[in-house]
Amino acid sequence: MKKLYSLLVAVAITTLLQLNVYGQYSWSNLGSGMNSPVRSLATDTTNDFLYAGGVFTQAGGIPAIDIAKWDGATWAPLGGGVLSGSGISSLLMEGTDLIAGGTFTNIGGVLSKNIAKWNGLIWSPIGAGLDYTGVTTVSTLTFYNGDLYAGGVFNSSGAATVNNIARWDGTNWQPLTTGTNGRVLSLCVYGTDLYVGGTFTDAGGVAVNNIAKWDGTNWSDVGGGVSYTGVTTVATLKEFNGNLYAGGTFTTAGASPVKHIAKWDGTTWSDVGSGAGSYTGVTTVATFTTFNNELVVGGTFDTLGFMPASYIGKWDGSAWTTLGSGTNNSVLALTTLHDTLYAGGMFPVAGGNATPFIAKWIPSPASFISN
């Protein structure tokens, strides 16, 4: 009888593994986290490092001003961090080098106007940087046709005029014709074009609604763009399953009513499972990543479709599902490394666990046995 019971247990566990039930996921912390919000994340897949940027002064209980590195066990500062400024808003890997954008003029003791590069040992400026007469912010970074592109709130690089978006040619920052007439918050390559999202109504003299397309030479509208009764934003863009997804604060995309998230197939806009909403303040989809062949969505919302979802959820192409009980405040950044999803934001709790401003969603097979 005992042997039969053991055999049945073994068969049950094998079946559960095959059904992917045994491999549950759960939220957990990264040490003691940060002492203030995380705004951006990036991963070095060669060295298995996670980089986090934001407006904090401590990471894992040690001094780390606005930027830090997680090696899987401990946090470490990056050369003293931001010494003059108000935080990191965007991160991008270039091989094993890290590019950081934000609002700063001194990072690690190096004078740099709002954008700089970390090679693992020291910081260096990227040309004359990007500047503005008011508060400058480099909000988003990507590569397109082999060049680095930066978007945000700025209008100059040295003597050159670059309105809110610029291309680094290896020596200088170059304009994209006349740029945009408002802030750029998101960049994404889709097909052969660079898509640019933010809060603007003009891109290179072309009338647009908060999103535009750059083909390397010319600007164009994207299906009538997106709009909202208040301040419209396209805060995040991501390609998923052959379509471009846009998230932000908007309720119309082209001719389609949507709720803060929409899908562009190259020709038309459409709704994404009734979108995100029901937050008592301003609903925003702030960040996307892909994980386990699904689109993960973070922001400020408490429903996805008609399902309760606390600030984070995932879309498989046809339906929404939750990631446990989610977080207890806004999710501002998402990234992945191997079998782990990382989230940063304004939350002190994820999945009911203390996760100060950063958390990971990881496989937890032991949780099935313990339950």
N, C-alpha and C positions, 0 to 999 in steps of 0.2 A: 504493500500500500504506500509506504514511504517513497519507494522508487517511482511508483506511478505518479505521485504528487509532484516529485521533483521534475519528472519528465513533462508534466502538464505545465508547470511553472516555466520551464525552459522554452517550451513551444509558445506559450503566451508572450513571453518577453521577446522572442524572435519575431513573432507576428507584429507586436507593437513597434518594434524597430523598423520593420518593413513598411508599416503604415505611418511612420514618422510621428507616432504619438509619444513614444518613449523619449524622443529628443525634444522635450519642451524647451521654451525660451523663457528667460526671466530677466528683470532689470537688476543691475548691481552697480556699485560705486567704483570709482577709480581713486583708490586711496581716500583721502579726506576731501578730494575735490578742490574747488576754488572758493574764494570768499566774496566773489561778485560775478555777474553774468559772463557767460561765454558766448561770443558772437560768430565765431568762425572755426572750422576744423579742416585739417588736411592730413593725409597719411603718406608716409614714406614706406612703400611696399618692399623696398630693397633691405632696409634696416629694421622694419617692423616698428616704426615710430609713429605715434600720433601727436600732432601739433594742435594746440588750442590757442586761440586768440580772443581777446575781449577787453574787459575793463577791470580786471582783478589785480590785486597786489600780492596774492599768495596762491600757490598751487601745492597741494599736499602738505600744507603747513610751513612751507619754506618761501622766502621772498622770490617772487617772479612777477615782474610788472608787465601785465597785459599780454604776455605770451609765454608758453611753456611747452615742454616736451615730455611725453609719457612713453616709457620704454616697455610697458607691460607690467611693471612692478612699482616704479617710482617716478615722481615728477622731477624735472630739472629746469632751471631758467635758461634763457638763451642770451648770453652775453650782457646781462644787466637789464634787458628788455627796454621798454619805452621810458626814456629819461626826461623827455619833454613832449607832452602831447596828451591826448585823451582816449587812446585805445586803438586796438586792431580790429578791423572790420572784414578783412578778406585775406585768405591764404591760398597759395597755389604751389604745387610741387613742380620743379623743373629738374628732372632726374632726381638726384638726392639733395639738391639745393631747395631752399624754401623762399618763396617770394611772399612778402607781407605788405598789405596795404591798410591804410587807416587814416588817423589824424595824429601826426607826430612830426617833429622836426629834429629829434635826436633819439636814435635807437642804438643801444649798446655803446654810447659814447661817440657814435658816428653821425655827423650832420646829414640829414636826408629828408627831403620834402615828401612825406606821406607815403613813400614806397621804398622798399629796401630788400636786399637779398642776404640770406644767411647760408653760409657754405658748410656749416657744421662746427666752425670755429669762430668766425668773425662776421659782422655785418658790413655790408657795403652799399652805397647809394646806387640807384639806377638812373644814370644821367643826371639831369637837373631836377628830376622829380616832377611832381605835379602840384600846382598851387592855385590859390584863389584869394581874392581880397577879403573874404569872410572866413568862415570855418570850412576848411578843405576836408574832404573825405574820399578816400579810394575805397569804394564799396564792393567792387567785383573785379575778378581777374580771369582771363582764359587765354588759350593759345588758338590762333586761327591762321591757317596757311603758314605755319612755322614761326609766326611772330607773336609776341606777347601783347595783349590788349588789356587796357585798364579802363574802368568806368567809375563814375562817382559824381562828386561836386567839385569841379575845378575849371579854370579857364586859361591856364598858362603853364608852360614848361620853359623856364628861362625866358627868352624873348619871343618864343613861339606861342601863338594862340591855339589852344586845344580845348574846345568846349565840351566838357563832361565825358569825353571819350577820346582815347589816344592809342596810338600804335608805337611800340618800341622797335626801332629798326636795327638795334645793336649799338647805336651811337647816340641817337636823339629820339625824343618823343615826337611823333608826327600826328597832325590832325586828320580826321576823317571828313574831308571837305569842311563844312562849317559846324560839324558836330550836332548836338541837340540843344534845345532851349530850356532844358530842365535836367534834373538829376538822373543818372543812370544807376540802376540797382542790380541788374542781372545781365549776363552774357552767356550765350550758348551756341555752339556750332550745330546746325541742322542741315543735312544735305551738303551743299557746297557754299552755304551762306552763313553769316554771323547774325544771329538774332539778338537784339538789344532791347531790354525792358527797363522801365522806370516810371518817371512822372514827367512827361514832355509831350508837346503837341507839334513839334517841328524837328525833323532830322534832315540836315543838309538842304533845307529849303523845301522839303516835301512835307505836306500836312499828314500827320499821323496821330494815332491815339495811344500813347504810352507804350507802344512797341513798334519796332521798325526792323527792316532787314538791310544788311550791308553785304554786297556781293564782292567787295574788294575794291570797287570803283564808285558805285552809285548806291544811294539810299532808295528804299521803296516802302510803301505801306504794307501791312500784313492783314489783309482781309477786313479792313475797317477798324482794327485794333480792339481795345477793351475800354470800358468806361464804368463810372459809378457816380452816384449823386453827390458824394463828398470827394475827398482827395483820392484820386485813383493811383494805384501803384501796381507795377508788375515787379514783384520782389524776387521771383525765382523762375528759372527756365530749365527744362530737362528733356532730353530725348528718351522716349520709352516705347518699346514695341513699334518702332517705325513712325511714331508721331511726336510732335513737340508739345509738351505740357507747360502751361503758364500758370503761375500762382501769384496771388497778391490780394489786393482789395479792389474788387470790381464785380459788377453784377450783369454786365452785358459783354459779349465777345462777338464781334461782327453783328449778325442779326439774331444771335441766340441768347436767351436769358440763361445766365449761369450763376453759380455762387462761389466766387473767389478762386475757382480753378477751371481751366478750359483746355481743350485739346485742339491742336491745329494739325491737319493732315496734309498741309501743303497747298490746300485750296480753300477749305472752309473751317470755321470754328464750330465746336460742339460741346455740349455739357459733359461732365464727368460724374456720373452716378449721383446727380443732385448736389454735388459740391460740398462745401464746408459752411457751417454757420452756427446760429443760435447762441453766439457769445453775447454777453450783456454789453460789451463795449464794441470796438471796431474789430470785425473779423478779418483776419489776414492769414493767408497761406504764405509762409516765410521761406521755406526751404524744402528741397527735394533731394532724394538719393535713390538709387536702386539697390535692392538687397533680396537675395533668393528669388530673382526674376520677378520681383514686384516693385512698384513705385511707392516709396515711403514718403509721407507728407507730414511736415511739422509746421506749427504756427500758433495762432491764437484763435482757437475754436473749441466747441464742445460737442459738435456733431459732424459726421461725415455721412453723406446721404441722409438716411433717417435713423442712423445708429449713433448712440452716445459714443463719443471719442474725445478723450481729454488731451488735447493739444498735439496728438500724434496718431497716425493710422497708416494703413497700407491698401493699395489698389492693385488688383491682379489683372486688370484689363476689363473686368466685368462687374466686380463687387468689392465693397469696402470691408475690411476687418480691422480689429484693434490690435494693439501691442500691449497685452495685459491691461492694467488699469491706467496706463499712460503716465503723464506727469501732472504736477499740480500748478504749473504755470507755463508760460510760452516756451516753445521750442524754436530756436533761432538758427541752428546749424545741425547738419547731418552728414555723416560720412561712414564708410565701411572699411574694414581691414580683415581679410580672410573671412572667417565665419562670424564676425562680430560687427554689429551696428552700433555706432556711437552717436549720441545726441548731446548737444549743448544748448544752453539757453538761460532762462530766468528762474528755473525751477529748483527748489531745494529737495524735492522728493520725486522719485520715479518708481512706479510699481509698489508704492507703499514703503519703499526703503529710502533712507537718507542718502541722497546723491547730490551734494551741493554743486549745482549749476552744470554738471556733466555726468553722464551715465552711459552704461553699455548694456546692450540687449544681446544676451549670449545663450548658447545651448546649455540646458541644465538637466541632463538625464537623471541626476540624483533626486530631482524634485519629484519625479514620478514615484520612485521607490519610497521616499519619505512620506508621501501623501497616501 
